[in-house]
Amino acid sequence: MPHSRDKDVLSPEAALTRLREGNARFVAGEGGASRSWHPGLARGQKPFAVVLGCSDSRAPCEYVFDQGLGDLFVIRVAGNIIAPSLVGSVEFAVGSFGTRLVVVMGHTQCGAIGATVHALEHGEPESPNLGAIVERITPHVKRIFDEPGDHDARLAASVRANARASAAELRATSSILHDHIEAGRVVVVAAVYDLSTGVVDFLDA
């Protein structure tokens, strides 16, 4: 069923182009989106994309994509993991604002992925609380440890595998999102932000 705000929202393709263009400005040092308060913010929001990203202080989505207040609906959690409350947040944005693009964005040198790699290499997570995050990431990356490779290679491969698997899990976990995706209204893509270059690589778009 078409959303009542369809005429006012960007298509997934247009939203992805806007993110790519913003990231190019960010990488070039030309970002200039207004991130300050301005009149009208209290009247509502119309984010053109949802970004489920990592909590890492070096990966603020609004800066990485050069977007201002009200442009992105951002959910941040260590390791960009998928859990019920996070899925619910994505469903809320899609249902309330008609947002049609969802990006699950990991990043290089991710601490949560590093903790998972450490646990798989040494047999246990560094703390019980980290264990709750590690448990969600492990199924996404465990196969990488069946192949030869050093710690750095495993970490890099795990970041990409986790982003892809989290996006797939988000598509499969939510019946609401699944219905929107099947109807062609919503697109969920995985991405990895490279801390060394600033570039966001969209993995399946």
N, C-alpha and C positions, 0 to 999 in steps of 0.2 A: 504494500500500500504506500503510495507516495507520501512523503512528509509534507506537512502544510507549508514548510519554509523552503521547499526545494528550489523555488525560483530565486531565492536570496542567497543560496549557499554555493560555494565553489564545487565543481566536479572533483573527483579524486585526482584526475590527471592535472587539472589546473592547480589544485592545492600542492601537488608534488612539484610542479614546475616552480611555484612560488617559494617552496622550501629550498629547492636547488639554487635558485637565483639568490636567495638570502644567504645561503651558505657560501656561495661564490663571493658575495660582498664581504662577508666575515673573513674569509681566507685572504682576500685582497686588502684587508684593512680599511675597507670603505663603508663598513656598517654604520648606519645613521638612523635607525628606527627609533622613534620616540619611546622611551621606557619610563617617562615621568607621568604623574597623574595629569589628567586633563578632564574638562567638563564632559559629562555624558557617560562616564564609566558606571555610575550608579544606576543608570537606566537599564542596564542589561549587557549581555555579551553575545557575540556571534563568532566564536573561534572557527577558523577554517580548517584546522587539523588538531587531532589529539596526538600527543606524544607521550608514550610510556618510556621513560628513560631512567638512568641510574642517578643515585643521589650524589655521586662524586662532585666535589666543588669545582672541578675543572670542566664540567659538562652541562652548564646551564642552557637549556634548549633555546630560550628566547635570544640569547646572544649568538649561539651557534648558527641559528637560522635568521638572525637579524630581524626579529619581529618585536612588535611593541605590545603594550598592555591590551588584552582582549583578543589578540590574534591566535594564540595557542592555548589549548586546554592541556596543561602539563601535569603528569603524574610521575613522581620520582621515588624510586625505591632501590636499595642496594642490589645490584645485579640484574636490574630490570626484570625481576621475577614475576611470575603470574600467580596470584592468590585471589580468593573470592572478593575481598574488598577492592582490589585493584581492578578486577574485571567489572565489578559494579560501577566503579568510577568511569570506566570507558563507556559502559552502557548508558550511564547518566548523560554523558556529553553527547553521544550519538542520538539518544532519545530526546533530550531537551533542546538541543541546538541544531539538530539536523546535520551535524558535522559528518563528512563523508570519507575522510582520510584518517587512518590510524597508523601511526608509526611506532614500532617497538625499536628503540635505539640503544644499543650497547656502545661501549667505547674501549679503545685499547688501554692496556695497563689497568684493567678494572680490579679493584681490591676484592670484591665478592667472588669474581672468577678466580683470582689468585688464591683466595682461601679454599676454594673448591679444588683447585689443582693441588694445593698443599695437602689437603685431606686425602685425595686419591693417591698421592705419592707417598704419604707418611702414615696413612691409616686412620686418622681422626681429625676433625676440625679443631681449630685453635681455641674455641670456646663453645659451650652449649648453645649460646644465643646465635653465634655464627652458624652453628649446626643447622638451625632451622632454615637458613638461607641456602646453605650448602646442599641440604636434602632436596631442595627444589631444582637446583642447577645440575646436580650430579647426573640424573638420567639424560640430560641434554648433551653431556660432554664425555660420558664414560667410555664410549667406543673409541675416542681419540687415544685412550691409554692402551688400547690393544695394538697400536702401531708404534714403532720406534720413534723417538724424538726427545729432544731435551726440554727443559722446563720452559724456556722462552717460546719455543715452537708450539708446545702444548697450550700455553697461555693464549697465544695469538689465535690458534685454531679454535680454542674453547670459546673465546669472545664471539667469534662469528657463528659458531654452532649454537651457542646459547641464544643469540639474537633471533636466528632463524627458528629455532625450536619454540621460543617464547611466543613469537608471532603465530606459529602454527597452533600452539596450545590455546592462545587467545581466541583464534578462530573456532577451535573445536569445543572450548569450554562453555561458551555463551550461546545459547539458542537464539537469543535476540540478535547478536552479531551475525550468527550463521544465517539467519533469515534475511538480514539486510545484504549480506554478501551474495547469497544466492540470487537475490533480486537485482543485483548489480548496483545497489545504492551505496555500499560501503566497501572500501578496499583497505586491507591490513597488510602493511609491508614491514620488512625488517631492514635495519640499517646499522652501520657501525661508524662511529665518529673517531677519527684518528687524532690523538692528542698531539702527535709530532708534526702534523701538517695542517690540522684544522678542517680537513676535508671529511664530509659525510658520504659514505659509500652506501647507496641503496642496493641491498643484496638481491632482491627479487622484484624489482620494478623496472 
